[in-house]
């Protein structure tokens, strides 16, 4: 899942995907704005057939936190 998320992030940012790690921060390191972040979440909802809670995802700061959140939702489905 981390690799898939890195690939998708590559469409939004100039950072090479091989430099994106689980500790990479969406805003501080990648420079994602809120629209880009929400677009990414929309993709993840479609790709993994999940529904994200906007209040919960506001707390996600790193790529690794997003992966853990998505894995939690896909395991519950």
N, C-alpha and C positions, 0 to 999 in steps of 0.2 A: 504494500500500500504506500509506503514511503516513496518508492521509485515512481509510482503513478502520480502521486501528488507533486513530486519534483518536476516531472515532465509537464504537467499542467501549469505549474508555476512559471516554467520557462516561456510560456506564451504571454505572461503578464509582465515579466521583469527582464532586465538586461543581465542579471547575474547568471553566469554559466551554471547549468544544473548540477555539475559535478562539485560545485562549491556550496550547494545547498545541503545542509545537514538537519538533523532533528532539532538541533539547538538554534537554528536560524530563526530570527524574529521577523514576522511579517512586515511590520511597519519600520522598525529601526534599521534592519539589515536589508530588506528587499524593497522598501519604499512603497509598499502597496497602500493605495488609498481605500477608503471605505467602499466605494463602488466596485473596485477590482476585487476586494475581499468578498463582497456579497456575490459577485459574479462567479467567483471560484466556488463558493458554497453552493450556488445553484447547480454548477456542474457536478459537484460531489453528490448532491441529492439525486440527480438523474442517474449518474454513473453507478451508484451503490444502492439505489432505490431506498433511500432513507429520508427522514424529515428532520432537519436541524432546528433546534430551539434557538431563536435569535438571542435571547437573554443569556443562554449558556455559551454560545460561540463568541459573544463579546469579550469573554474572559480568556479566549485562546490567544496566546502571544507567539507561540513558536510552532514550527512545522510539526515537531514531535507531539505537541499537545493536540494538534488537529488530527494527527494520525490516531492517537489514543482515543479521541472522542469518536471518530468515524468507526474505529474497530468496535468500540462499545456499542454503538448503534446497530452495526451490522450483525453483531452477536445476539442482540436482543430481538432482531427481526425474525 
